[in-house]
Amino acid sequence: MESPNYLKPVNPVILVDKTYILSAMGLLAEEYPDMAVRIMKKYIVRA
């Protein structure tokens, strides 16, 4: 039985990094955060 104090998302969205760019985007985001977000939105896909 689950605890009533346990919080879970109601409708979670699962995203997949099929091109393995997430770690590179973390490095890029240190200098160019807007560019990193644009690239991730293009290549990170819904499962």
Phi and psi in radians as a Rosetta constraint file:
Dihedral C 1 N 2 CA 2 C 2 CIRCULARHARMONIC -1.443 0.35
Dihedral N 2 CA 2 C 2 N 3 CIRCULARHARMONIC 2.547 0.35
Dihedral C 2 N 3 CA 3 C 3 CIRCULARHARMONIC -1.294 0.35
Dihedral N 3 CA 3 C 3 N 4 CIRCULARHARMONIC 2.415 0.35
Dihedral C 3 N 4 CA 4 C 4 CIRCULARHARMONIC -1.186 0.35
Dihedral N 4 CA 4 C 4 N 5 CIRCULARHARMONIC -0.219 0.35
Dihedral C 4 N 5 CA 5 C 5 CIRCULARHARMONIC -1.608 0.35
Dihedral N 5 CA 5 C 5 N 6 CIRCULARHARMONIC 0.036 0.35
Dihedral C 5 N 6 CA 6 C 6 CIRCULARHARMONIC -1.546 0.35
Dihedral N 6 CA 6 C 6 N 7 CIRCULARHARMONIC 2.105 0.35
Dihedral C 6 N 7 CA 7 C 7 CIRCULARHARMONIC -1.701 0.35
Dihedral N 7 CA 7 C 7 N 8 CIRCULARHARMONIC 2.276 0.35
Dihedral C 7 N 8 CA 8 C 8 CIRCULARHARMONIC -2.355 0.35
Dihedral N 8 CA 8 C 8 N 9 CIRCULARHARMONIC 2.604 0.35
Dihedral C 8 N 9 CA 9 C 9 CIRCULARHARMONIC -1.122 0.35
Dihedral N 9 CA 9 C 9 N 10 CIRCULARHARMONIC 2.534 0.35
Dihedral C 9 N 10 CA 10 C 10 CIRCULARHARMONIC -1.318 0.35
Dihedral N 10 CA 10 C 10 N 11 CIRCULARHARMONIC -0.866 0.35
Dihedral C 10 N 11 CA 11 C 11 CIRCULARHARMONIC -2.258 0.35
Dihedral N 11 CA 11 C 11 N 12 CIRCULARHARMONIC 1.330 0.35
Dihedral C 11 N 12 CA 12 C 12 CIRCULARHARMONIC -1.183 0.35
Dihedral N 12 CA 12 C 12 N 13 CIRCULARHARMONIC 2.576 0.35
Dihedral C 12 N 13 CA 13 C 13 CIRCULARHARMONIC -1.857 0.35
Dihedral N 13 CA 13 C 13 N 14 CIRCULARHARMONIC 2.221 0.35
Dihedral C 13 N 14 CA 14 C 14 CIRCULARHARMONIC -1.779 0.35
Dihedral N 14 CA 14 C 14 N 15 CIRCULARHARMONIC 2.178 0.35
Dihedral C 14 N 15 CA 15 C 15 CIRCULARHARMONIC -1.977 0.35
Dihedral N 15 CA 15 C 15 N 16 CIRCULARHARMONIC 2.559 0.35
Dihedral C 15 N 16 CA 16 C 16 CIRCULARHARMONIC -2.156 0.35
Dihedral N 16 CA 16 C 16 N 17 CIRCULARHARMONIC 2.343 0.35
Dihedral C 16 N 17 CA 17 C 17 CIRCULARHARMONIC -1.657 0.35
Dihedral N 17 CA 17 C 17 N 18 CIRCULARHARMONIC 1.388 0.35
Dihedral C 17 N 18 CA 18 C 18 CIRCULARHARMONIC -1.192 0.35
Dihedral N 18 CA 18 C 18 N 19 CIRCULARHARMONIC -0.433 0.35
Dihedral C 18 N 19 CA 19 C 19 CIRCULARHARMONIC -1.750 0.35
Dihedral N 19 CA 19 C 19 N 20 CIRCULARHARMONIC 0.080 0.35
Dihedral C 19 N 20 CA 20 C 20 CIRCULARHARMONIC 0.981 0.35
Dihedral N 20 CA 20 C 20 N 21 CIRCULARHARMONIC 0.814 0.35
Dihedral C 20 N 21 CA 21 C 21 CIRCULARHARMONIC -1.808 0.35
Dihedral N 21 CA 21 C 21 N 22 CIRCULARHARMONIC -0.053 0.35
Dihedral C 21 N 22 CA 22 C 22 CIRCULARHARMONIC -1.029 0.35
Dihedral N 22 CA 22 C 22 N 23 CIRCULARHARMONIC -0.779 0.35
Dihedral C 22 N 23 CA 23 C 23 CIRCULARHARMONIC -1.176 0.35
Dihedral N 23 CA 23 C 23 N 24 CIRCULARHARMONIC -0.679 0.35
Dihedral C 23 N 24 CA 24 C 24 CIRCULARHARMONIC -1.126 0.35
Dihedral N 24 CA 24 C 24 N 25 CIRCULARHARMONIC -0.649 0.35
Dihedral C 24 N 25 CA 25 C 25 CIRCULARHARMONIC -1.198 0.35
Dihedral N 25 CA 25 C 25 N 26 CIRCULARHARMONIC -0.522 0.35
Dihedral C 25 N 26 CA 26 C 26 CIRCULARHARMONIC -1.107 0.35
Dihedral N 26 CA 26 C 26 N 27 CIRCULARHARMONIC -0.715 0.35
Dihedral C 26 N 27 CA 27 C 27 CIRCULARHARMONIC -1.207 0.35
Dihedral N 27 CA 27 C 27 N 28 CIRCULARHARMONIC -0.758 0.35
Dihedral C 27 N 28 CA 28 C 28 CIRCULARHARMONIC -1.091 0.35
Dihedral N 28 CA 28 C 28 N 29 CIRCULARHARMONIC -0.643 0.35
Dihedral C 28 N 29 CA 29 C 29 CIRCULARHARMONIC -1.134 0.35
Dihedral N 29 CA 29 C 29 N 30 CIRCULARHARMONIC -0.378 0.35
Dihedral C 29 N 30 CA 30 C 30 CIRCULARHARMONIC -1.098 0.35
Dihedral N 30 CA 30 C 30 N 31 CIRCULARHARMONIC -0.634 0.35
Dihedral C 30 N 31 CA 31 C 31 CIRCULARHARMONIC -1.814 0.35
Dihedral N 31 CA 31 C 31 N 32 CIRCULARHARMONIC -0.615 0.35
Dihedral C 31 N 32 CA 32 C 32 CIRCULARHARMONIC -2.324 0.35
Dihedral N 32 CA 32 C 32 N 33 CIRCULARHARMONIC 1.256 0.35
Dihedral C 32 N 33 CA 33 C 33 CIRCULARHARMONIC -1.081 0.35
Dihedral N 33 CA 33 C 33 N 34 CIRCULARHARMONIC -0.666 0.35
Dihedral C 33 N 34 CA 34 C 34 CIRCULARHARMONIC -1.144 0.35
Dihedral N 34 CA 34 C 34 N 35 CIRCULARHARMONIC -0.711 0.35
Dihedral C 34 N 35 CA 35 C 35 CIRCULARHARMONIC -1.148 0.35
Dihedral N 35 CA 35 C 35 N 36 CIRCULARHARMONIC -0.711 0.35
Dihedral C 35 N 36 CA 36 C 36 CIRCULARHARMONIC -1.078 0.35
Dihedral N 36 CA 36 C 36 N 37 CIRCULARHARMONIC -0.730 0.35
Dihedral C 36 N 37 CA 37 C 37 CIRCULARHARMONIC -1.143 0.35
Dihedral N 37 CA 37 C 37 N 38 CIRCULARHARMONIC -0.748 0.35
Dihedral C 37 N 38 CA 38 C 38 CIRCULARHARMONIC -1.070 0.35
Dihedral N 38 CA 38 C 38 N 39 CIRCULARHARMONIC -0.746 0.35
Dihedral C 38 N 39 CA 39 C 39 CIRCULARHARMONIC -1.144 0.35
Dihedral N 39 CA 39 C 39 N 40 CIRCULARHARMONIC -0.770 0.35
Dihedral C 39 N 40 CA 40 C 40 CIRCULARHARMONIC -1.102 0.35
Dihedral N 40 CA 40 C 40 N 41 CIRCULARHARMONIC -0.695 0.35
Dihedral C 40 N 41 CA 41 C 41 CIRCULARHARMONIC -1.096 0.35
Dihedral N 41 CA 41 C 41 N 42 CIRCULARHARMONIC -0.488 0.35
Dihedral C 41 N 42 CA 42 C 42 CIRCULARHARMONIC -1.384 0.35
Dihedral N 42 CA 42 C 42 N 43 CIRCULARHARMONIC -0.644 0.35
Dihedral C 42 N 43 CA 43 C 43 CIRCULARHARMONIC -1.902 0.35
Dihedral N 43 CA 43 C 43 N 44 CIRCULARHARMONIC -0.284 0.35
Dihedral C 43 N 44 CA 44 C 44 CIRCULARHARMONIC -1.511 0.35
Dihedral N 44 CA 44 C 44 N 45 CIRCULARHARMONIC 2.132 0.35
Dihedral C 44 N 45 CA 45 C 45 CIRCULARHARMONIC -2.026 0.35
Dihedral N 45 CA 45 C 45 N 46 CIRCULARHARMONIC 2.761 0.35
Dihedral C 45 N 46 CA 46 C 46 CIRCULARHARMONIC -1.255 0.35
Dihedral N 46 CA 46 C 46 N 47 CIRCULARHARMONIC 2.494 0.35
